Every structure is written in C-alpha cells, then in structure tokens.
Amino acid sequence: METTEYYNESDFSTDIYLNGTSPGLRFDSNYTLDYARNYCGAGWTRFQYTYGSVHGYFSLVVCFFGCLANLLNLIVLTRKAMISPTNAILTGLALADLLNMIEYIPFAVYRLYVHRRYPYGWAVFILVHSNFSQVCHTIAIWLTLTLAVWRYIAVGQPQRCKELCTMVRAKWAIASAYLFSPLVCTPVYFSFSISSITIPRSENETESSTKYFVNMSQSARAYNGLLEKINFWIYG
C-alpha cells in the first residue's frame, strides 16, 4: 500500500509531497526524507507539520507589525535631536530588520496561497530569499553585539566612553557590519542549490510534471558534509 508523506524543508525550500514507495518519485540529489527525520528527530518533524499550517499567518502579522515599528524607529532615530553614536547603531539595526521583513512578506504570501506549483522561478526566489535573509540576520546580530560592547564600556569604563564610543567609530561599525556580513555568509551561498523531482502522471494528466525546490548542494554533502558543518557552526 502506497503512503504519501508531507515534508517541509523550513525556509530553505518549498513544500514537497514525497511518495515513499514510488521509485520514480524521489529527489534528484538523493536527499531523502529519512535524512531529515534522523537529523531533526521524529518529534520535531511532527511539530513542523503541525506548526507549518499556521506559520504563514503568524509571520505575516509579525512582518507587518515589524515593518511599521522599524519605520518608526528610523524616523525617530534620524531626527537631528536624536543623533548619537548609540542611536546610529540602532538605526543600522532597524534598517537590517526592516529589509528582512519586507523581503519575507512575498515569501509568506506565496507559501500561503500558490505554493503548490513549484515552478523554477519560485525555486530561484527561495534560494535568493534564504541567502538574503541570512545576510540580514547576520548584520542584525553583528550590530546587536556591537551595541552590547558599547553598553559594557559605558557601564564598566564610563570615563573612557566618550573617547571610545564616538560617532566616527559608530559609522565604521555599521559599515563593517553591512560590508563583511555578506562575506561571512559565503558558506551559505554554496550550501544550497536548486534540485527537482519528477512526478509521474496521474489518470487525469497526459504527462509527468517536474517540481523545483531548494536542497542541500552536492558541495555541502561532499567530504562527509564538511561544508554543511562549517555553515552550521558559522550560523550558530
């Protein structure tokens, strides 16, 4: 008896239906559902299925609210009376979060309403989406840690705060975050690629169809998954 299982590769892919007993329906890259189960565990896989049905709605609410909040942050923090080294870093942080949320909205809308088609163009968008969101997250983390260091200096060495935490250094900190974060994320770009599955035609169809999705690349799985491990630890 054939069984159909549902698998969602998080933000790095589209949703895919896999037929566990049909030899013609499998990943071209040989990335199997069993791998995902062993990697995350059956319990987390079940949670993923359950939460996946409401994730799109939650994410849209968060993104719309976040876009509005970060726009207000940018407006307030860039007022002349509010300009300071600390607020400059907060401005750079708000911009990174705003870009990330704006980019996530079309992804969430597509996943909610039209994601069953899996065209090649959508797979390209997913690949760009995963890389772009990773860069924005890295920028935000970089600036958050910078802000934490500055606050530590303000508390631990208040007499040197004005000397160390200047506007010039704040601008350099922001620039370095936006320039070097894309370089730090380089392993991500090579860890994923576009793959496809061929679905045999059904009784109501005249020919088979091809679905495209984002999957771990051959480079990521080479050498016992070395690049995948590097990407994992850099992300952490």
C-alpha positions in Angstrom: 0.0 0.0 0.0 1.4 3.4 -1.0 1.7 6.1 1.6 2.2 9.8 0.9 4.1 11.9 3.3 4.4 15.6 3.6 7.8 17.2 4.1 8.7 20.9 4.6 12.4 21.9 4.4 11.8 25.1 6.5 12.8 28.4 5.0 15.3 26.9 2.6 12.8 25.2 0.3 9.2 24.9 -0.9 6.8 22.2 0.4 7.1 18.9 -1.4 5.0 15.8 -1.5 7.0 12.6 -1.4 5.7 9.2 -2.3 7.7 6.8 -0.1 7.1 3.7 -2.3 7.2 5.0 -5.8 10.7 4.6 -7.3 10.1 7.3 -9.9 9.3 10.0 -7.3 12.4 10.9 -5.4 14.9 13.8 -5.1 17.3 14.1 -8.0 20.0 14.9 -5.4 19.2 11.7 -3.3 18.3 13.8 -0.3 15.7 11.6 1.4 13.0 12.2 3.9 14.7 9.7 6.2 17.7 12.0 6.4 15.6 14.9 7.6 13.9 12.6 10.2 17.3 11.4 11.5 18.7 15.0 11.6 15.8 16.6 13.5 14.0 13.7 15.1 10.5 12.4 14.5 9.1 14.6 17.3 10.3 17.8 15.7 9.2 16.6 12.3 5.6 16.2 13.6 5.8 19.6 15.2 7.0 21.0 11.9 4.0 19.6 10.1 1.6 21.0 12.7 3.1 24.4 13.0 3.6 24.8 9.2 -0.2 25.2 8.7 -0.2 28.4 10.8 3.3 29.8 10.3 2.4 31.8 7.3 -0.3 33.7 9.1 1.8 34.4 12.2 4.8 35.5 10.1 2.6 38.0 8.1 1.4 39.5 11.3 4.9 39.8 12.7 6.3 41.2 9.4 3.6 43.9 9.0 3.9 45.0 12.6 7.7 44.8 12.4 7.8 46.9 9.2 5.7 49.6 10.9 7.8 49.5 14.1 11.1 49.7 12.3 10.0 52.5 10.0 9.0 54.5 13.2 12.4 53.7 14.6 14.2 55.0 11.5 12.1 58.2 11.6 12.7 58.9 15.2 16.3 57.9 15.5 17.3 60.0 12.4 15.8 63.2 13.8 18.5 65.8 14.5 17.9 65.9 18.2 18.3 62.1 18.4 21.6 61.7 16.5 24.2 59.9 18.6 26.7 57.1 18.2 24.4 54.6 20.0 21.3 55.7 18.1 23.3 55.4 14.8 23.9 51.7 15.6 20.2 51.3 16.4 19.4 52.9 13.1 21.5 50.4 11.2 19.9 47.6 13.2 16.4 48.8 12.4 17.3 49.0 8.7 18.5 45.4 8.6 15.4 44.2 10.3 13.2 46.2 8.0 14.8 44.8 4.9 14.5 41.3 6.2 10.8 41.6 7.0 9.9 43.4 3.7 11.6 40.5 1.8 9.8 37.9 3.8 6.3 39.1 3.1 6.1 37.9 -0.6 7.6 34.6 0.6 4.9 34.1 3.2 2.1 35.2 0.8 3.3 32.8 -1.9 3.6 29.9 0.6 0.0 30.5 1.9 -1.8 30.8 -1.4 0.1 29.5 -4.5 3.0 27.3 -3.3 1.7 24.0 -4.7 3.0 24.8 -8.2 6.8 24.8 -7.5 8.0 26.4 -10.7 11.7 27.0 -11.4 11.3 30.8 -10.9 9.9 30.2 -7.4 12.9 27.9 -6.5 15.2 30.8 -7.6 13.3 33.2 -5.4 13.6 30.7 -2.4 17.4 30.5 -3.0 17.7 34.3 -3.1 15.4 34.6 -0.1 17.4 32.2 2.1 20.7 33.9 1.3 19.3 37.4 1.7 17.6 36.7 5.0 20.7 35.1 6.3 22.8 38.2 5.5 20.2 40.5 7.1 20.2 38.3 10.2 24.0 38.4 10.4 24.0 42.2 10.1 21.5 42.5 12.9 23.4 40.1 15.1 26.7 42.0 14.4 25.2 45.3 15.3 23.5 43.9 18.4 26.8 42.6 19.7 28.5 45.9 18.9 25.8 47.7 20.9 26.3 45.3 23.8 30.1 46.0 23.8 29.4 49.7 23.8 27.0 49.4 26.7 29.6 47.4 28.6 32.1 50.1 28.1 29.6 52.8 29.2 29.0 50.8 32.5 32.4 49.4 33.1 34.6 52.3 31.9 32.4 55.4 31.8 35.4 57.7 31.9 36.5 56.4 28.5 33.1 56.1 26.9 33.3 59.4 25.1 36.7 58.5 23.9 36.0 55.0 22.6 32.3 55.3 21.6 32.5 58.1 19.0 30.3 58.8 16.0 33.2 58.0 13.7 33.6 54.6 15.2 29.8 54.0 15.2 29.8 54.7 11.4 32.7 52.3 10.9 30.9 49.6 13.0 27.8 50.0 10.9 29.7 50.0 7.6 31.7 46.9 8.7 28.5 45.0 9.5 27.0 45.7 6.1 30.2 45.0 4.2 31.6 42.0 6.0 28.4 40.1 6.8 27.8 39.1 3.2 31.4 37.7 3.2 30.9 35.8 6.5 27.8 34.2 4.9 29.7 32.9 1.9 29.4 29.2 3.0 25.6 29.6 2.8 25.7 30.5 -0.9 27.4 27.2 -1.7 25.5 25.0 0.7 22.2 25.1 -1.2 21.2 24.7 -4.8 18.1 24.1 -6.9 17.0 20.5 -7.3 14.0 18.9 -8.9 11.7 15.9 -8.7 9.7 14.3 -11.4 6.1 13.3 -10.5 4.6 10.5 -12.7 1.4 11.5 -14.5 -1.9 10.6 -12.9 -5.0 9.3 -14.6 -6.2 12.8 -15.2 -2.9 14.1 -16.7 -1.3 13.5 -20.0 2.4 13.8 -19.0 4.5 13.9 -15.9 5.4 17.1 -14.2 8.6 18.5 -12.7 8.8 20.3 -9.3 11.7 22.5 -8.4 12.9 23.2 -4.9 16.0 24.3 -2.9 18.0 21.5 -1.4 21.5 20.9 0.1 24.0 21.2 -2.7 26.4 18.5 -3.7 29.3 20.7 -2.4 27.6 20.8 1.0 27.4 17.0 1.2 30.9 16.3 -0.1 33.6 15.2 2.3 31.1 13.8 4.8 29.1 17.1 4.8 32.1 19.3 5.7 30.7 22.5 4.1 27.3 21.8 5.8 29.0 21.6 9.2 31.0 24.8 8.5 27.8 26.6 7.5 26.0 25.2 10.7 28.7 26.5 13.1 29.1 29.9 11.4 25.4 30.3 11.6 25.5 29.4 15.3 
